[in-house]
Amino acid sequence: MKVLVGVTGGIAAYKAAELVRALQDEGVDVQVAMTASAQEFVKPMTFAALTGKRVFTSLWDGAEGDGDFEIEHIAVAQAIDALVIAPATANTLAKLANGIADDFLSTLYLATAAPVVVAPAMNVNMWQHPATQANLRTLEARGVRIVEPGEGYLACGMTGSGRLAEVEAIVAEVLAVSAPSRDLVGETVLVTAGGTRESIDAVRFIGNRSSGKMGHALAAAAAARGANVVLVTASALPAPAGCRVVRVTTAAEMELAALAELAGATVVIKAAAVADFRVREAAAGKLRRRGALTLELEPTEDIVAEMVARRNVGTIIVAFAAEAENVEANARAKLLRKGVDAIVANDISSPEFGFDSDRNAGVFITADRAVTLRPAAKTVMAERILDEVLVLRQARHLQDMAVAGAAN
């Protein structure tokens, strides 16, 4: 596996040497590119000695060669399995987010189709600045994996977020993106997504702000990890690669489709935002504007409860809960009420997360634990949720083995 480590100009640049060595210990073939500012902190010779390879420091290295000159940033971009930038300064994040390509590293970033991991390090105020956070959101939305900095005493004398993440965490992220896990092979994952619509008349409906992005991200991630995926969706988003998609509109249609697929599912993830009510009698045509209008509503189907009641032994069911207050307490109450194995609780009090956003945050709650899902792109959040599903699967397996042992 070939990885290009990009080093930018911050005091944490010296830690990139540790990162290079740690990647090599994992059998990774490493080469390094440095910005001009990075060379003020660490000399290229350090990385050349560690890797035994030339360090890329300029777009123009070799431009006056013997006629065999190749456009190196393009050649390298096509050859690597992953690009990791550590440390990544605020300036570098801004350039990457805005497509500025004015040196070897930033040009390589635009030219590569390989997975990209970025580990920021900077002053706490620079890290928290809205411009930096906006650039991070842009990069995350494009699929860049962010290894968030830690907290502590910073080189500038301040205390707070901004310390380069631990080398072990960066290495783990690089290995994960460059060699995607196939840990869901053998599982059939049923995902529901999107917001259902309940007709008022021929043109109007009761609905919600759900975009379906979280459910579609979960389906795509599960398929990439080797699962057989069925996506029942009320969203108009494109079908994720590798998934069988069933399109629905109403809660009744979603229940019918989901129950039809339930028998073959080993994991069910109910990410859909199902309307809680529908009009008891929708108008056949278009209602004309007049005075006050009264709509008589009735509850829609409780799809989660029905699936829990009908599931096969061993099928894991994960539901979602959108909460604006007392998030964990309300979600845990729903967990017990519905009888599901886990709840992903989303705090929708902030417009930055949840419905119709590219980012999400929340808590993965089971009967005996709660795991914080830190703010991230929904594509990243999907991977974290699936990781927790696998923890559930392993716990279930160990429990079954214990029961079998006791029976013998």
N, C-alpha and C positions, 0 to 999 in steps of 0.2 A: 504494500500500500504506500502510495506517494502522497506526502503532505507538504504544502508550502506554508511555512510560518512567517507571517508578516509582522515586523516589529516597528512600532511607531514611537514618536518622541515623548517619552515620559520617564519619570524616575524608576518606574516599575520595569523599564526595558531590561534591566539586568536579570529579572526573573524569567525572561524569555529563554535564557540559557538553560535554566532548570527545566523549562517546558520541552525544549529540544531533546535534552537527555532523557526525560521521562517518556517521550514519544518513542525514542530509539529503543528504550527498554521494552516497549511493547511490540518491537519488530517493525516499526514504521520507518520508511525511507524519507528522511527529512531534508529539505533545503530551505534556505532563509532569504527573505527580501527585507531590506531596511529602507526607511525613509531617511531623508537628509537629517531631519531632527533627531531621529533615533541614533544616528552615528555620533551625535554630540554626547550621548550617554554611554554607549557601548560601541567599541570598534568592530568593524566587519570581521577582522581577524579572529575574534573570539568565536564567532559562529562558523567560520571557515575551518577552524581547528576542531570544533565539535563534530561537524558534519563531514569534513573531508571534501567539501564542495565549495565552488565559488558562491559568494553571496551577491545577490542582485541588489545593486544600489542605484542604478540609473537606467532610464529607457535607452540611453545611447551607448551603453557598454557594447563593444564589438561592432559598432556601426561602421568603423573604418577597417574592416577585416580584409581577408584575402579573396573576397568574392563569394565565400560560402556563408555570408551573413544571413541569419534568419531572424524574423521578427520574434524576439525571445518571449515577450510577454504573451504573445498568442500561442507560441509553442508550449510554454510552461502551462498556460491556462488549459490547454487541451490534454496535458499529460497527467495532471494531478488528480487525486481522488478526493481531496478536501483542501480548503483554504482556511487557515485559522489566523486571526489577527489579534495578537496579545503582546503588550497592551495596546488597546485602541483608544486613542485620545479623542476628545470632543471634536477637534478639527477633522480627524479621520472619519468619525461617524457622520459628520456633516457632508463631507465629500462623497462618501459612499451613498448616502441617502439621496443626494442631489445629482448623482451621476457625473461628478467632476473627476476627470482623469488627467492628472497633470504630473504623475510620476509612475514609476514601475508598478508599485503596489496597487494604487487606485485604478490604473489601467488594466492590470491583471484581474482585479475584481470584476470589472465590467465584461471582460472577455471570457471568463470561466463559467461553465455550466455545472461545476462541481459544487457540493454542499459547502456553505460558508458558516464558520463559527467565529463570533466576535466576543472578546473579553475586554470590556471597557475598564479604564482606570484613570481617575482624575480627582480634582478637588471636589469636595462634597457639594458646594454651591454650583459648580459647573455640571455635576451629575444631575442635580435636581432642577436645573434650569429648564423651563418649558421648551426651549429650542432643542436641547439635547434629548429630552424625553420624546418630543415629536419625531426626531430623527430615528430614535430607537423603534418607535411604533411603525414608522415607514419601513424600516429594514425587516422587522418581524413579519409585517404583512407580506413581504416579498420572499419569506421563507428563510431568512437569516436566523441562525440560532444564537441567542444572546446568553452568555454566561455572566450573570449579574455580579457586580462587585460586592465585596464584603464590607463590613463596618469595622471601624477601629481608628487608631491614631494614624493620621496621614502625614506624608512628608512635608506638607505645607504647614504643619503644626496644628491643624484643625482635627476634630474628631467627627466621624460620621461615615456615611456610605461613600465609596470611591476607591477602596483598596482592591487591587487586582485579585480576582477569585483564586482560590487555592489551585495549584498546578494539577492536583489529582482530579479536581472537578472539570478543568478544561480538557484534560486528556480523555476523561470519560465521555465528554460531549463530542469530541473529535472522533473517537472510536465508534460512537453510536451513529453519527451521521454518515460516516464513510463506509460503514458495514451494517446496513439496516438489519435489525433483528427479524427473524422469521418465527418468533415465539408464539404466534397464534395459528400456526399450521395445525389443522385438525379441528379447529373451532368453527362453528357456524354462528356468525354474529348478526343479529337482527337489530337494526337501528331505526328509530322513528325520528323524523325531523320536520322542522317548519311549523308555521302557525296555521291551524285549520280555520276555515271560513264557513260561517253558518248564514244562509240566505235570509235576508229580510224581505226582499222582493227580487225581481229579475235582474236588478243592477246593483243592489246594495247588500252589504253583509256585516255580520258581527265578526270581528277578527282581533288580532293583536299585532305587535310590532316585531314578532319573531321573523328573522330572515332565513333560518335554517342553516346558517353557516356552521354552527357548532356540530349539529348532527351530521352534516355533509363532511366536515373535517374528521369526525370520528369514523365514519364509514370509509373514507379514503385511507386513513391511518391503519385501520384494521385490515383492509385489503392488502396494503403494502407490507404488513407484518405476517401475511400468509393465510389470513382467515377467508373463509367463504362468506361473503357479505351480502345481505339483503337489506336494502334501504327503502323504507316506506316513508315517502316524503310529501308534504303539502307545499314544499318550496318550489319555485321556478328555477332554482340554481341548476347549472349543468350537472349531469350525472358524473360522479367520481369514477375514475378508472378502476376497473376490476370489480365493480359492484353490479348486482342485479337490482334494478330500480323499479318500484311500484309507485306510480303517481296517484295521489288522492287529494280531495278537497276538504271534505267535512270530517267531523269526529266519527260519525257512523261509518264512513268509508275507511277511515284509518283503523278503526277497531276491526272491521271485517277483514281487511288486508293483513293486519298484524296477527290476528288469531289464526289466519290461514297458514302463516309461516311459522307459528310458534312451535309446532311439534318437532321441526327439524333444527331448532335453535338451541345452542348450548349456552349462549350469552345474549341477553336482551338489554339494549341501552335505549331507554325512553327519553330521548332528548327533545321530542316535539313539544310545542306549546299548544296544547289542545284547548279549544274554547270550552269554558265551563258551562255556558248556556247557549241555547238556540231559541229562535222564535217558534212558539208552539205551532203556528200556522203561517208560513211564509206566503206573501201575496204572489199570485201567479204572474201578474204584469208589473208595471212600474207604479209605485205609489206616487200620487200627485201631491205637490206641496200645498199644505193647508195649515190649519191651526195646530195646536198641540197634538202629538201622536203618542198613543200608548201601545207599547209592545208587551205581549204576554210571553214570558220566557220560561223555559223548562230546562232542567239539567241535561247535559250531554252524557254520553257513556263514560263510565269510570274504567278506562282502558287498562290502567295499571292494575287495579284490583282484579279485573277479569283475567289478565294474563298470569298474575300470581296464583289465582285459583286453578288455572288450567295447565300450568307448566309441568314439564316432566321433572322427575326427581333429578337433582343435580344442575338444573338450568339456573344460571346466575341472572338476576334481574337488577339493573341499576336504573333508578329514576332520577329526574331532575326536579329541583325546587327553586323557583324564583322568589326571593324574599327581599323586602325593603327594610325590615327591622327584625331584631332578634333572630338573625339569620340561622345560626347553628341550632338554637333551641327549637324554632319552628320546623326546621328541616328534620331534626331528630324525632320530633313528634310525628311527622309524616312518615318517616321510616318505620316506626312502630305501627302506625295506623294502617299502612298499605301492606306491610309484610314483605318488603323488598330487601335485597341483600345490602344495598348501598344507596345513598342519595348524594348527588352532586348539588350542593347548595350554592346558588349564585346570588350575590348581593347586587340588586338592580337599582339601588338608591343612587349610584353614580352613573351618569350617561356614558362614561368611558367604557363600561363593561356591559356584557349581557346582550340584550336585544339589539339587533341591527348594528352591532359593532364588530370590528375585526379582532377585538381583544376580549379576554374574559378573566375572571378570577373567582375563587370560591373555596369551598371546603368539601373534601370527599369523606363522607360520614358512613361508618358501619356501626354495628351494635356495640363494638368495644373500642373503637378508635376514631380519631378525626385527623385528617391530613390536609394541611393548608395547601391550596393550589394558588401559587403566587401569580400576580398579573402577568399575562403573556398573550401572544397571538393565539387565536383559537386552534391553529394547526399544532402549536406546541402544547396547548392545553389538552388536545385530543390524545397526544402521546402519553402525557402524564396520567390521564384518566385510564387509559388502557394498561399502563404499568400497574395501577392499583387494582384493576380487574384481575390481572395475573396474580397479584398477591392474594386476592380472594380465592382464586382457583387453587392455588397452592395450599392455602389453609383448609379448603374443602377436601382436597386430596389427602392431606395429613389426617384430617378428622375421619375420613372414610377408612383409612388404614388402621387407625386406632380402634374403630368399631369392629372391623374385621378381625383384628388381633384379639380383641376381648371375646368375640364369638367363638374363636378357636381355643 
